[in-house]
Amino acid sequence: MIQTWCEGNSSGIGGASELKRGRLRVAARVLDGRRIAEAVRLHITELARQDAVRHGTPAGLAILRVGTDDAASSLYTQTLIRTSAQLGVAARVLELSETIADDALRQQIEALNADASVQGILIELPLPAHLSQRTIAETVDPRKDVDGISIRSAGNLFLRFPTFVSSTSAAVMELLDRTEIELAGRRAVVVGASNVVGKPLSFMLLHRDATVTVCHIFTQDLAYWTRQADVLVVAAGSPGLVNGGMIQPGATVIDVGINIRADGSVIGDVDYESAAKVAGAISPVPGGVGQLTNLMLLKQTVLARSLFEEAE
């Protein structure tokens, strides 16, 4: 049963409560990424169709893999290729040697920059140690940097100019928007300050008029800060870092963590069982933000041509 924390909720998001042992017992509303992903897929498919009609060709995504034979990475790429085809995006993979020189990789990227059939360039990270990630990222045309890895993209986000952002931070915002979580005037706390999630997400929340605090695993008295949050996003890469005792009753909790245990099961950065007893709404792991990450990458690829046409 889907429930919300507020009895008598009139916001339209409402749920139900039950009386148990003479006390009001309320369950958190589950922010179901799988269900939301179904609607997002339909939306992106239609955007891709419109974009292809307008420009005469489907949006193209080039995926660069440099010398990785990691099974998880290969599965990620295969899934992305399959999803691209289903949504109407022409994706292709460039497999490059692990020993490729910096200049040679940059030449590959520059060729993709000049390729009119490519609207998005995704460089799978991390790169081999001998390559300069900063130099490689800056070689990507900002108009094709669909995962927001370049300094130019970060600067555009800071200044609130049209830009691309990391697909994970975009997925968090999509989840919040599609579940009608109010942000303006709310206190948002982001636990995690990575370039991929925490930093870009903090600016995205700020641009939506939230009052934002950024914490991390070295923040002293982390629970003090997390209990201030109306909207709490945890992306620290630390399993079970946040528990129910660290959450303000009724808060919205978004768990971005993906941690694989020895038995192969996946858990987040939030102790779901205890958090769900306190939160008003919570995203599960698995089944939450991760369901939307690839979709946001493809959405940005589809929107690439129109985004920068409008900005010019």
Buried (B, 14 or more C-beta within 10 A) or exposed (E): EBBBBBEEBEEEBBBEBEEEEEEEEBBBBBBBBEBBBEEBBEBBBEBBBEBBEEBEEBBBBBBBBBEBEEEEEEEBBEEBBEBBEEBBBBBEBBEBEEEBEBEEBBEBBEEBBEEEEBBBBBBBBEBBEEBEBEEBBBBBBBBBBBBBBBEBBBEBBBEEEEBBBBBBBBBBBBBBEBBEBBBEEBBBBBBBBBEBBBBBBBBBBBBBEBBBBBBBEEBEEBEEBBBBBBBBBBBBBBBBBBBBEBBBEBBBBBBBBBBEEEEEEBBBBBBBEBBBBBBBBBBBBBBBBBBBBBBBBBBBBBBBBBBBEEEE
